[in-house]
Amino acid sequence: MKRYLTVLIIVLASLSAAAQAKGVKIAYIDMEYILSKAPDFAEAKNQLEQRAAKWKQEMDVKRNEINKLKESLQAEKALLTKELIDEREEEIAFLEKDLSDYQEKKFGPKGELITQKTVLVKPIQDQVFTIVQDLAEARKYDFVFDKSSDLTMIFSAKKHNISDLIVKRMSRSAKQQKMTSKEAKKLDEEEKLDEENSDPDKIDKQKVLDDKKAARQKLIDDRKAAAEAKRQAALEKREQLLRDREAARDAKKNGTTAPATIKPEEGAGSDVTGDDDAPAPNTNKTAAPDAADEGTNTDAADKAAAAKAARDAAAEEAKRVRQEKLDERNKAIEQRKKEAQEKRDAAKKARDEKQNGTAAPAAADPTGGDDDPPATGGN
């Protein structure tokens, strides 16, 4: 026994090492489970059990008869002669031997019960053997064990158990015998598809693919979320810039100056019109108030963006002020030119009227002097 266990442990260790080194594929079956699910075997087993029960009843009858003969001999032994006692003992011994032979014949290692059970199981075993060979060839199994045999399996993973698959094939074979060839072919294709989908290796591979696909989809979703957050942040900064510009325009209309940061090159020198009265842009670098500067935890990137937005707003405001001043000066020049032209026209008209002998109205005198008008008569 110890030698057997030692050999068994060595074999299992060798198989395990080979499986790890070369990727050996192993499966197992449970013959007792398969036989319990076989439809033909259940009915035949029931009939065999009924026969065994009948044989046991016959044995009980013979055993009761022997017990009665023994009791009778024991009760009458004092009244019987030695020859009669020996005769009855021989009869009892014969009946006991006959009972023992009958039991050996029916229930012995080579008895009818074992023989009929073997005859009953053998076709199913052959069918199972054929199916196992087909599956081993299709799924590339290197070893297939029988869990119900003398080989002790300390642990067996459920996914390596192909007993249910064998039962399905046996049931399919029984159904195909009662079907037409077309129906049998269709059933065979459906069952093969189910077998392929139930292959543990295929399931594991599909699981790996699904995990990779899920991880890839998660990465894409994360990237989309990051891009959307970045876009939203840009929109918020743009809206903040527009609000700053609007606030600067409102402050200008109200006669106040919005605090801004002006670049030195933009604030130095006179404006394009050369007007000395134009207000010089503020050259002090005063940062415009921004919501990003109010919090102590605002990052440097947001501060830089807010400062740049404030500088751009201040530059735009300075440009607008210069343009308004230029427009006002041009308007004033045009007005002076118009007035000068009107005065020249009035003076010319006065000279023309004087040459014609008429006096020009005092209001039309271009010189604006205090000369008396010409006399029209006197004493």
Contacts in CASP RR format, 6 or more apart in sequence:
PFRMAT RR
TARGET T0000
AUTHOR 0000-0000-0000
METHOD contacts of the structure
MODEL  1
MKRYLTVLIIVLASLSAAAQAKGVKIAYIDMEYILSKAPDFAEAKNQLEQ
RAAKWKQEMDVKRNEINKLKESLQAEKALLTKELIDEREEEIAFLEKDLS
DYQEKKFGPKGELITQKTVLVKPIQDQVFTIVQDLAEARKYDFVFDKSSD
LTMIFSAKKHNISDLIVKRMSRSAKQQKMTSKEAKKLDEEEKLDEENSDP
DKIDKQKVLDDKKAARQKLIDDRKAAAEAKRQAALEKREQLLRDREAARD
AKKNGTTAPATIKPEEGAGSDVTGDDDAPAPNTNKTAAPDAADEGTNTDA
ADKAAAAKAARDAAAEEAKRVRQEKLDERNKAIEQRKKEAQEKRDAAKKA
RDEKQNGTAAPAAADPTGGDDDPPATGGN
8 151 0 8 1.000
8 152 0 8 1.000
15 24 0 8 1.000
15 26 0 8 1.000
15 143 0 8 1.000
18 24 0 8 1.000
19 25 0 8 1.000
19 26 0 8 1.000
24 142 0 8 1.000
24 143 0 8 1.000
25 139 0 8 1.000
25 140 0 8 1.000
25 141 0 8 1.000
25 142 0 8 1.000
25 143 0 8 1.000
25 201 0 8 1.000
26 141 0 8 1.000
26 142 0 8 1.000
26 143 0 8 1.000
26 144 0 8 1.000
26 145 0 8 1.000
26 160 0 8 1.000
27 135 0 8 1.000
27 136 0 8 1.000
27 139 0 8 1.000
27 141 0 8 1.000
27 143 0 8 1.000
27 144 0 8 1.000
27 145 0 8 1.000
27 160 0 8 1.000
27 161 0 8 1.000
27 162 0 8 1.000
28 144 0 8 1.000
28 145 0 8 1.000
28 146 0 8 1.000
28 147 0 8 1.000
28 153 0 8 1.000
28 156 0 8 1.000
28 160 0 8 1.000
28 161 0 8 1.000
28 162 0 8 1.000
29 128 0 8 1.000
29 132 0 8 1.000
29 144 0 8 1.000
29 145 0 8 1.000
29 146 0 8 1.000
29 147 0 8 1.000
29 161 0 8 1.000
29 162 0 8 1.000
29 163 0 8 1.000
29 166 0 8 1.000
30 146 0 8 1.000
30 147 0 8 1.000
30 148 0 8 1.000
30 161 0 8 1.000
30 163 0 8 1.000
31 125 0 8 1.000
31 128 0 8 1.000
31 146 0 8 1.000
31 147 0 8 1.000
31 148 0 8 1.000
31 149 0 8 1.000
32 148 0 8 1.000
33 148 0 8 1.000
33 163 0 8 1.000
33 167 0 8 1.000
34 124 0 8 1.000
34 128 0 8 1.000
34 163 0 8 1.000
34 166 0 8 1.000
34 167 0 8 1.000
34 170 0 8 1.000
35 41 0 8 1.000
35 121 0 8 1.000
35 124 0 8 1.000
36 42 0 8 1.000
37 167 0 8 1.000
37 170 0 8 1.000
38 124 0 8 1.000
38 167 0 8 1.000
38 170 0 8 1.000
39 171 0 8 1.000
39 174 0 8 1.000
40 124 0 8 1.000
40 174 0 8 1.000
41 120 0 8 1.000
41 121 0 8 1.000
41 124 0 8 1.000
44 120 0 8 1.000
45 117 0 8 1.000
45 120 0 8 1.000
48 113 0 8 1.000
48 116 0 8 1.000
48 117 0 8 1.000
48 120 0 8 1.000
51 112 0 8 1.000
51 113 0 8 1.000
51 116 0 8 1.000
52 106 0 8 1.000
52 107 0 8 1.000
52 113 0 8 1.000
55 102 0 8 1.000
55 106 0 8 1.000
55 107 0 8 1.000
55 112 0 8 1.000
55 113 0 8 1.000
58 102 0 8 1.000
59 99 0 8 1.000
59 102 0 8 1.000
59 103 0 8 1.000
59 106 0 8 1.000
62 95 0 8 1.000
62 98 0 8 1.000
62 99 0 8 1.000
62 102 0 8 1.000
63 99 0 8 1.000
65 95 0 8 1.000
66 92 0 8 1.000
66 95 0 8 1.000
66 96 0 8 1.000
66 99 0 8 1.000
69 88 0 8 1.000
69 91 0 8 1.000
69 92 0 8 1.000
69 95 0 8 1.000
70 92 0 8 1.000
72 88 0 8 1.000
73 80 0 8 1.000
73 85 0 8 1.000
73 88 0 8 1.000
73 89 0 8 1.000
73 92 0 8 1.000
77 85 0 8 1.000
80 88 0 8 1.000
104 111 0 8 1.000
105 111 0 8 1.000
105 112 0 8 1.000
106 112 0 8 1.000
106 113 0 8 1.000
107 113 0 8 1.000
107 114 0 8 1.000
108 114 0 8 1.000
124 170 0 8 1.000
127 170 0 8 1.000
127 173 0 8 1.000
128 166 0 8 1.000
128 170 0 8 1.000
131 166 0 8 1.000
131 169 0 8 1.000
131 170 0 8 1.000
132 144 0 8 1.000
132 162 0 8 1.000
132 166 0 8 1.000
135 141 0 8 1.000
135 144 0 8 1.000
135 162 0 8 1.000
135 165 0 8 1.000
135 166 0 8 1.000
136 144 0 8 1.000
139 199 0 8 1.000
139 201 0 8 1.000
144 162 0 8 1.000
145 151 0 8 1.000
145 153 0 8 1.000
147 153 0 8 1.000
147 156 0 8 1.000
147 161 0 8 1.000
159 200 0 8 1.000
159 203 0 8 1.000
160 200 0 8 1.000
165 195 0 8 1.000
165 198 0 8 1.000
168 191 0 8 1.000
168 194 0 8 1.000
168 195 0 8 1.000
169 191 0 8 1.000
172 187 0 8 1.000
172 188 0 8 1.000
172 191 0 8 1.000
175 184 0 8 1.000
175 187 0 8 1.000
176 184 0 8 1.000
176 187 0 8 1.000
176 188 0 8 1.000
179 187 0 8 1.000
196 202 0 8 1.000
197 203 0 8 1.000
237 305 0 8 1.000
237 306 0 8 1.000
237 309 0 8 1.000
240 290 0 8 1.000
240 291 0 8 1.000
240 292 0 8 1.000
240 306 0 8 1.000
240 309 0 8 1.000
241 309 0 8 1.000
241 312 0 8 1.000
241 313 0 8 1.000
244 288 0 8 1.000
244 290 0 8 1.000
244 309 0 8 1.000
244 310 0 8 1.000
244 313 0 8 1.000
245 313 0 8 1.000
245 316 0 8 1.000
247 258 0 8 1.000
248 258 0 8 1.000
248 260 0 8 1.000
248 313 0 8 1.000
248 314 0 8 1.000
248 316 0 8 1.000
248 317 0 8 1.000
249 317 0 8 1.000
251 257 0 8 1.000
251 258 0 8 1.000
252 258 0 8 1.000
252 317 0 8 1.000
252 320 0 8 1.000
252 321 0 8 1.000
257 282 0 8 1.000
258 288 0 8 1.000
258 313 0 8 1.000
258 314 0 8 1.000
258 317 0 8 1.000
259 286 0 8 1.000
259 287 0 8 1.000
259 288 0 8 1.000
259 289 0 8 1.000
260 282 0 8 1.000
260 286 0 8 1.000
260 288 0 8 1.000
260 310 0 8 1.000
260 311 0 8 1.000
260 313 0 8 1.000
260 314 0 8 1.000
260 317 0 8 1.000
261 285 0 8 1.000
261 286 0 8 1.000
261 287 0 8 1.000
261 288 0 8 1.000
261 307 0 8 1.000
261 310 0 8 1.000
261 311 0 8 1.000
261 314 0 8 1.000
262 281 0 8 1.000
262 282 0 8 1.000
262 283 0 8 1.000
262 284 0 8 1.000
262 285 0 8 1.000
262 311 0 8 1.000
262 314 0 8 1.000
262 315 0 8 1.000
262 318 0 8 1.000
263 311 0 8 1.000
263 315 0 8 1.000
264 283 0 8 1.000
266 281 0 8 1.000
266 315 0 8 1.000
266 318 0 8 1.000
267 280 0 8 1.000
267 281 0 8 1.000
267 282 0 8 1.000
267 283 0 8 1.000
267 318 0 8 1.000
268 283 0 8 1.000
269 280 0 8 1.000
270 276 0 8 1.000
270 278 0 8 1.000
270 280 0 8 1.000
271 278 0 8 1.000
271 322 0 8 1.000
271 325 0 8 1.000
271 326 0 8 1.000
272 322 0 8 1.000
272 326 0 8 1.000
273 325 0 8 1.000
273 326 0 8 1.000
273 329 0 8 1.000
275 325 0 8 1.000
275 329 0 8 1.000
278 322 0 8 1.000
278 325 0 8 1.000
279 321 0 8 1.000
281 318 0 8 1.000
281 321 0 8 1.000
287 293 0 8 1.000
287 307 0 8 1.000
287 310 0 8 1.000
288 306 0 8 1.000
288 307 0 8 1.000
288 309 0 8 1.000
288 310 0 8 1.000
288 313 0 8 1.000
288 314 0 8 1.000
290 306 0 8 1.000
290 307 0 8 1.000
290 309 0 8 1.000
290 310 0 8 1.000
291 306 0 8 1.000
292 298 0 8 1.000
292 302 0 8 1.000
292 303 0 8 1.000
292 305 0 8 1.000
292 306 0 8 1.000
293 303 0 8 1.000
293 306 0 8 1.000
343 366 0 8 1.000
344 366 0 8 1.000
346 364 0 8 1.000
346 366 0 8 1.000
347 366 0 8 1.000
349 360 0 8 1.000
349 364 0 8 1.000
350 360 0 8 1.000
350 364 0 8 1.000
350 365 0 8 1.000
350 366 0 8 1.000
353 359 0 8 1.000
353 360 0 8 1.000
354 360 0 8 1.000
359 373 0 8 1.000
359 374 0 8 1.000
362 373 0 8 1.000
END
